[in-house]
Amino acid sequence: MSWATVIIFLLGIANFAINRAVFDRGHPLFARLPQASQTLGQRAALASEFAVLFFALLLSVEGWPGYAWAYAVYTAVNAGAAWLILTRRV
């Protein structure tokens, strides 16, 4: 297992934790949605997060270590958006 794969895996764990924190916080925008929409939105977000992580890991294992940098940028943008939501700046 290469260093890029390990980094992407650890960043993937962070991204799932970020998503969970955003959904558990109870932002007013989410609270206005019906429960069915909230559930569907959470599942869709986790499924898309898994797909991004899966393909980043797949490309990294196949010899494209540059995707570790791309996934790190993705994680930073995701963390920035979560910070805006969690601090109620959005």
C-alpha positions in Angstrom: 0.0 0.0 0.0 1.4 3.3 -1.0 1.6 6.5 1.0 -1.0 8.1 -1.4 -3.5 5.3 -0.6 -3.0 5.8 3.2 -3.5 9.5 2.9 -6.6 9.3 0.8 -8.1 6.7 3.2 -7.4 8.9 6.3 -8.8 12.0 4.5 -11.9 9.9 3.6 -12.5 9.1 7.3 -12.2 12.9 8.0 -14.7 13.6 5.2 -17.3 11.2 6.6 -16.8 12.7 10.0 -17.3 16.2 8.6 -20.5 15.1 6.8 -21.8 13.5 10.0 -21.1 16.7 12.1 -22.9 18.9 9.6 -26.0 16.6 9.5 -26.1 16.2 13.3 -25.8 19.9 14.0 -29.4 20.6 13.0 -28.9 23.7 10.8 -32.2 25.6 10.3 -32.0 25.0 6.6 -32.1 21.2 7.2 -34.7 21.5 9.9 -37.2 23.0 7.4 -37.1 20.0 5.2 -39.5 17.1 5.7 -38.0 14.1 7.4 -38.1 12.0 4.3 -36.1 14.6 2.4 -33.6 14.8 5.2 -33.1 11.1 5.2 -32.8 10.9 1.4 -30.3 13.9 1.4 -28.1 12.3 4.1 -28.0 9.0 2.2 -27.3 10.7 -1.1 -24.5 12.7 0.5 -22.9 9.6 2.0 -23.2 7.7 -1.2 -21.6 10.4 -3.2 -18.9 10.8 -0.6 -18.2 7.1 -0.8 -18.1 7.2 -4.6 -15.5 10.0 -4.6 -13.4 8.2 -2.0 -13.7 4.9 -3.9 -12.5 6.3 -7.2 -9.7 8.3 -5.5 -8.5 5.1 -3.8 -8.9 3.1 -7.0 -6.8 5.6 -9.1 -4.2 5.9 -6.4 -3.8 2.1 -6.3 -3.5 2.0 -10.1 -0.5 4.3 -10.0 -1.9 7.8 -9.9 -0.5 9.2 -6.6 -1.4 12.7 -7.7 -4.9 12.0 -6.7 -3.9 12.2 -3.1 -3.3 16.0 -3.7 -6.6 16.4 -5.5 -8.4 14.5 -2.7 -6.6 16.7 -0.1 -7.9 19.8 -1.9 -11.4 18.3 -2.0 -11.2 17.6 1.7 -10.1 21.2 2.4 -13.0 22.6 0.5 -15.3 20.2 2.2 -14.0 21.3 5.6 -14.3 25.0 4.7 -18.0 24.5 3.7 -18.6 22.5 6.9 -17.0 25.3 8.9 -19.3 27.9 7.3 -22.4 25.7 8.0 -21.4 24.8 11.6 -20.6 28.3 12.6 -23.9 29.5 11.0 -22.2 31.9 8.6 -24.3 30.4 5.8 
